[in-house]
Amino acid sequence: MVILDDEQILEQGLRDYGEHFKMNLEITNLGDYFVYDPITKDHFVSPNLSSGLFEMRRRYPGRVFFTIRIGEKGVYKFER
């Protein structure tokens, strides 16, 4: 089982978001929330943070997720 610390989650989340998701999501989902599991590379986009986290916690109980509000700068959060 892969375990990442908070710094690794932040680094991987920022890198993957920037390289694979940001461009398209800022066109289609501006203002929504991107909730990401850097271990599985799975993500969920939601108009509100709570429903995004609910869905990802349903899929991956006990995981820590990288989240960002699409189109915002510096809004990063870890959710346990």
KETOR-273741 format. One record per residue: residue in three letters; residue number from 0; x, y, z of N, C-alpha, C, O, CB in turn. Coordinates in nm, 3 decimals. Atoms other than C-alpha are relative to their C-alpha. Glycine has a CB too. Example, Ala and Ser with C-alpha at 12.3 -4.5 7.8 and 13.67 -1.06 7.14 Angstrom:
<atoms>
  rest   nr    neast   nnorth      nup   caeast  canorth     caup    ceast   cnorth      cup    oeast   onorth      oup   cbeast  cbnorth     cbup
   ALA    0    0.089   -0.119    0.000    1.230   -0.450    0.780    0.090    0.120    0.000    0.194    0.118    0.066   -0.099    0.003    0.125
   SER    1   -0.082   -0.119   -0.006    1.367   -0.106    0.714   -0.077    0.109    0.073   -0.026    0.220    0.090    0.041    0.046   -0.142
</atoms>
This chain:
<atoms>
  rest   nr    neast   nnorth      nup   caeast  canorth     caup    ceast   cnorth      cup    oeast   onorth      oup   cbeast  cbnorth     cbup
   MET    0    0.083   -0.117    0.000    0.000    0.000    0.000    0.089    0.125    0.000    0.181    0.135    0.080   -0.095   -0.001    0.121
   VAL    1   -0.075   -0.124    0.010    0.135    0.341   -0.099   -0.054    0.100    0.101   -0.175    0.120    0.112   -0.008    0.057   -0.143
   ILE    2    0.039   -0.103   -0.096    0.133    0.608    0.171    0.081    0.125   -0.032    0.204    0.119   -0.042    0.022   -0.047    0.148
   LEU    3   -0.066   -0.127    0.027    0.212    0.972    0.096   -0.018    0.092    0.120   -0.124    0.094    0.182   -0.056    0.065   -0.129
   ASP    4    0.016   -0.100   -0.106    0.282    1.241    0.354   -0.063    0.125   -0.060   -0.081    0.134   -0.182    0.137    0.033    0.068
   ASP    5    0.071   -0.119    0.046    0.114    1.583    0.333    0.077    0.075   -0.108    0.018    0.123   -0.204   -0.028    0.091    0.117
   GLU    6   -0.081   -0.071    0.099    0.403    1.741    0.141   -0.003   -0.071   -0.135   -0.013   -0.006   -0.239    0.145    0.012    0.049
   GLN    7    0.007    0.077    0.125    0.400    1.461   -0.118   -0.136    0.013   -0.066   -0.146    0.021   -0.188    0.032   -0.147    0.027
   ILE    8    0.135   -0.016    0.054    0.023    1.491   -0.157   -0.014    0.136   -0.066   -0.069    0.146   -0.176   -0.106   -0.016    0.111
   LEU    9    0.006   -0.134    0.057    0.053    1.865   -0.215    0.080    0.008   -0.130    0.029    0.057   -0.231    0.053    0.103    0.101
   GLU   10   -0.085   -0.005    0.119    0.341    1.830   -0.463   -0.062   -0.079   -0.116   -0.069   -0.029   -0.228    0.139   -0.054    0.031
   GLN   11    0.058    0.084    0.105    0.179    1.546   -0.656   -0.132    0.057   -0.049   -0.158    0.057   -0.170   -0.021   -0.143    0.052
   GLY   12    0.128   -0.058    0.039   -0.163    1.711   -0.653    0.019    0.122   -0.088   -0.048    0.135   -0.191   -0.079    0.038    0.123
   LEU   13   -0.027   -0.118    0.082   -0.027    2.042   -0.784    0.054   -0.036   -0.137    0.011    0.019   -0.239    0.099    0.092    0.072
   ARG   14   -0.062    0.042    0.127    0.182    1.871   -1.050   -0.105   -0.063   -0.092   -0.117   -0.025   -0.208    0.115   -0.099    0.025
   ASP   15    0.098    0.069    0.084   -0.095    1.643   -1.174   -0.112    0.093   -0.045   -0.155    0.088   -0.160   -0.059   -0.119    0.075
   TYR   16    0.105   -0.095    0.037   -0.358    1.917   -1.165    0.047    0.090   -0.113   -0.023    0.109   -0.212   -0.043    0.085    0.122
   GLY   17   -0.054   -0.090    0.101   -0.137    2.152   -1.365    0.025   -0.067   -0.133    0.001   -0.007   -0.238    0.125    0.060    0.049
   GLU   18   -0.038    0.071    0.123   -0.025    1.893   -1.619   -0.117   -0.067   -0.070   -0.117   -0.079   -0.193    0.104   -0.103    0.031
   HIS   19    0.103    0.085    0.061   -0.345    1.696   -1.675   -0.143    0.053    0.006   -0.228    0.009   -0.071    0.004   -0.131    0.064
   PHE   20    0.139   -0.037   -0.022   -0.656    1.880   -1.557   -0.031    0.149   -0.015   -0.138    0.185   -0.065   -0.040   -0.043    0.136
   LYS   21    0.027   -0.143   -0.014   -0.623    2.257   -1.517   -0.057    0.064   -0.126   -0.160    0.132   -0.120    0.126    0.072    0.038
   MET   22    0.040   -0.067    0.123   -0.656    2.368   -1.877   -0.147   -0.027   -0.036   -0.223    0.067   -0.061    0.090   -0.043   -0.114
   ASN   23    0.138    0.036    0.036   -0.979    2.180   -1.950   -0.100    0.041    0.108   -0.208    0.090    0.076   -0.010   -0.149   -0.025
   LEU   24    0.095   -0.030   -0.107   -1.139    2.229   -1.609   -0.026    0.149    0.014   -0.137    0.189    0.051    0.051   -0.055    0.132
   GLU   25    0.023   -0.144   -0.010   -1.090    2.606   -1.613   -0.092    0.050   -0.110   -0.146    0.160   -0.100    0.133    0.075   -0.006
   ILE   26    0.096   -0.033    0.106   -1.297    2.612   -1.932   -0.138   -0.054    0.035   -0.238    0.016    0.017    0.047   -0.058   -0.136
   THR   27    0.129    0.067   -0.019   -1.570    2.369   -1.829   -0.057    0.007    0.141   -0.178   -0.006    0.159    0.014   -0.141   -0.038
   ASN   28    0.047    0.011   -0.139   -1.589    2.386   -1.447    0.053    0.111    0.090    0.079    0.087    0.208    0.040   -0.133    0.057
   LEU   29   -0.053   -0.112   -0.077   -1.466    2.728   -1.332   -0.083    0.023    0.126   -0.206    0.036    0.119    0.004    0.127   -0.087
   GLY   30    0.068   -0.021   -0.127   -1.550    2.778   -0.964   -0.040   -0.126    0.073   -0.073   -0.122    0.192   -0.120    0.082   -0.022
   ASP   31    0.030    0.127   -0.065   -1.617    2.411   -0.895    0.122   -0.048    0.079    0.227    0.016    0.076   -0.042   -0.107   -0.104
   TYR   32   -0.108    0.056   -0.080   -1.402    2.196   -0.666    0.052   -0.129   -0.063   -0.025   -0.214   -0.108   -0.047   -0.027    0.143
   PHE   33   -0.072    0.117    0.051   -1.148    1.938   -0.781    0.054   -0.073    0.122    0.135   -0.019    0.198    0.117    0.041   -0.101
   VAL   34   -0.045    0.083   -0.112   -1.093    1.659   -0.527    0.076   -0.117   -0.061    0.022   -0.189   -0.145   -0.121   -0.048    0.092
   TYR   35   -0.093    0.089    0.069   -0.801    1.432   -0.614    0.071   -0.094    0.095    0.116   -0.055    0.203    0.102    0.081   -0.077
   ASP   36   -0.078    0.100   -0.073   -0.644    1.113   -0.487    0.129   -0.023   -0.079    0.125   -0.087   -0.184   -0.081   -0.136    0.020
   PRO   37   -0.123    0.013    0.076   -0.278    1.127   -0.595    0.054   -0.143   -0.009    0.143   -0.171   -0.089    0.103    0.088    0.059
   ILE   38   -0.045    0.140    0.007   -0.230    0.756   -0.530   -0.064   -0.071   -0.118    0.005   -0.136   -0.197   -0.032   -0.074    0.132
   THR   39    0.071    0.070    0.108   -0.496    0.625   -0.769   -0.014    0.086   -0.125   -0.046    0.035   -0.233   -0.138   -0.044    0.048
   LYS   40    0.019   -0.098    0.108   -0.506    0.940   -0.988   -0.149    0.022   -0.030   -0.183    0.081   -0.132    0.072   -0.047   -0.127
   ASP   41    0.144   -0.019    0.016   -0.885    0.934   -0.947   -0.037    0.138    0.054    0.029    0.190    0.145   -0.081   -0.113    0.073
   HIS   42    0.045   -0.132   -0.044   -1.071    1.262   -0.906   -0.150    0.013   -0.014   -0.216   -0.068   -0.080    0.071    0.110   -0.079
   PHE   43    0.141   -0.031    0.011   -1.414    1.410   -0.868   -0.014    0.151   -0.002    0.051    0.221    0.076   -0.083   -0.063    0.117
   VAL   44    0.026   -0.143    0.011   -1.538    1.756   -0.970   -0.143    0.025    0.046   -0.236   -0.044    0.004    0.023    0.051   -0.146
   SER   45    0.131   -0.026   -0.059   -1.827    1.907   -0.778   -0.020    0.150    0.018    0.077    0.224    0.038   -0.014   -0.073    0.134
   PRO   46    0.025   -0.142   -0.023   -1.997    2.246   -0.744    0.023    0.043    0.146    0.036    0.162    0.174   -0.141    0.033   -0.040
   ASN   47   -0.033   -0.034   -0.139   -1.937    2.226   -0.368    0.097   -0.102    0.058    0.097   -0.219    0.021   -0.127    0.008    0.085
   LEU   48   -0.106    0.083   -0.056   -1.654    2.089   -0.162   -0.053   -0.120    0.076    0.002   -0.230    0.066    0.087    0.083    0.092
   SER   49    0.048    0.110   -0.084   -1.862    1.877    0.074   -0.047   -0.120   -0.083   -0.019   -0.234   -0.046   -0.115    0.049    0.088
   SER   50    0.044    0.115    0.080   -2.022    1.666   -0.200    0.117   -0.066   -0.072    0.116   -0.187   -0.093   -0.106    0.044   -0.102
   GLY   51   -0.119    0.058    0.061   -1.686    1.620   -0.372    0.075   -0.089    0.097    0.117   -0.199    0.062    0.092    0.109   -0.051
   LEU   52   -0.068    0.081   -0.102   -1.527    1.498   -0.051   -0.082   -0.122    0.038   -0.026   -0.230    0.058    0.028    0.084    0.124
   PHE   53    0.087    0.113   -0.032   -1.826    1.279    0.028    0.020   -0.113   -0.102    0.035   -0.229   -0.064   -0.148    0.043    0.004
   GLU   54   -0.015    0.102    0.105   -1.792    1.099   -0.306    0.138   -0.065    0.005    0.148   -0.187   -0.006   -0.022    0.062   -0.138
   MET   55   -0.134    0.059   -0.004   -1.414    1.053   -0.280    0.020   -0.083    0.127    0.089   -0.185    0.122    0.107    0.110   -0.008
   ARG   56   -0.010    0.081   -0.123   -1.442    0.930    0.080   -0.078   -0.130   -0.014   -0.041   -0.232    0.043   -0.051    0.079    0.121
   ARG   57    0.075    0.123    0.026   -1.704    0.682   -0.036    0.087   -0.097   -0.080    0.087   -0.217   -0.053   -0.133    0.032   -0.075
   ARG   58   -0.086    0.083    0.084   -1.459    0.554   -0.298    0.125   -0.049    0.074    0.167   -0.163    0.057    0.041    0.077   -0.124
   TYR   59   -0.129    0.029   -0.064   -1.146    0.564   -0.079   -0.004    0.041    0.148    0.054    0.143    0.186    0.115    0.074   -0.074
   PRO   60    0.008   -0.035   -0.142   -1.224    0.562    0.294    0.139    0.011    0.063    0.228   -0.071    0.038   -0.084   -0.106    0.075
   GLY   61   -0.125   -0.016   -0.074   -0.944    0.691    0.513    0.112    0.067   -0.075    0.219    0.089   -0.018    0.046   -0.131    0.045
   ARG   62   -0.105   -0.065    0.079   -0.747    0.855    0.233    0.005    0.150    0.026   -0.091    0.209    0.075   -0.022   -0.026   -0.149
   VAL   63   -0.018   -0.144   -0.005   -0.611    1.209    0.231   -0.004    0.051   -0.143    0.061   -0.005   -0.231    0.135    0.040    0.072
   PHE   64    0.020   -0.050    0.136   -0.711    1.416   -0.072    0.055    0.140   -0.018    0.059    0.220    0.076   -0.147   -0.001   -0.035
   PHE   65   -0.037   -0.134    0.042   -0.577    1.718   -0.253   -0.125    0.064   -0.058   -0.194    0.003   -0.139    0.118   -0.002   -0.104
   THR   66    0.115   -0.069    0.056   -0.846    1.975   -0.326    0.038    0.141   -0.041    0.126    0.203    0.019   -0.117    0.004    0.100
   ILE   67   -0.020   -0.137    0.044   -0.854    2.303   -0.513   -0.131    0.049   -0.062   -0.205   -0.028   -0.125    0.118    0.010   -0.102
   ARG   68    0.113   -0.061    0.069   -1.124    2.540   -0.626    0.048    0.040   -0.138    0.144    0.116   -0.150   -0.059    0.122    0.080
   ILE   69   -0.045   -0.016    0.138   -1.095    2.548   -1.003   -0.003    0.148   -0.038   -0.105    0.216   -0.025   -0.089   -0.083   -0.097
   GLY   70   -0.015   -0.139    0.041   -0.968    2.883   -1.128    0.056    0.091    0.108    0.090    0.205    0.079   -0.131    0.053   -0.043
   GLU   71   -0.055   -0.079   -0.110   -0.847    3.004   -0.788    0.149   -0.029    0.016    0.196   -0.137   -0.018   -0.075   -0.029    0.133
   LYS   72   -0.142    0.019   -0.028   -0.484    3.053   -0.693    0.020   -0.016    0.150   -0.036    0.059    0.229    0.084    0.120   -0.053
   GLY   73   -0.038    0.018   -0.140   -0.349    2.922   -0.366   -0.108   -0.056    0.090   -0.097   -0.044    0.212    0.043    0.128    0.054
   VAL   74    0.103    0.060   -0.084   -0.663    2.746   -0.246    0.020   -0.152   -0.003   -0.041   -0.222   -0.083   -0.144    0.040   -0.050
   TYR   75   -0.032    0.141   -0.007   -0.526    2.406   -0.156   -0.037   -0.049    0.138   -0.028    0.024    0.236    0.150   -0.027   -0.030
   LYS   76    0.045    0.052   -0.129   -0.649    2.183    0.117    0.020   -0.151    0.004    0.007   -0.219   -0.098   -0.148    0.036    0.027
   PHE   77   -0.006    0.143   -0.021   -0.591    1.839    0.259   -0.123   -0.039    0.079   -0.162    0.030    0.173    0.130   -0.041    0.074
   GLU   78    0.116    0.049   -0.074   -0.890    1.642    0.375    0.027   -0.142    0.042    0.063   -0.228   -0.039   -0.129    0.008   -0.085
   ARG   79   -0.019    0.134   -0.055   -0.861    1.340    0.600   -0.134   -0.063    0.028   -0.141   -0.177    0.074    0.085    0.003    0.128
</atoms>
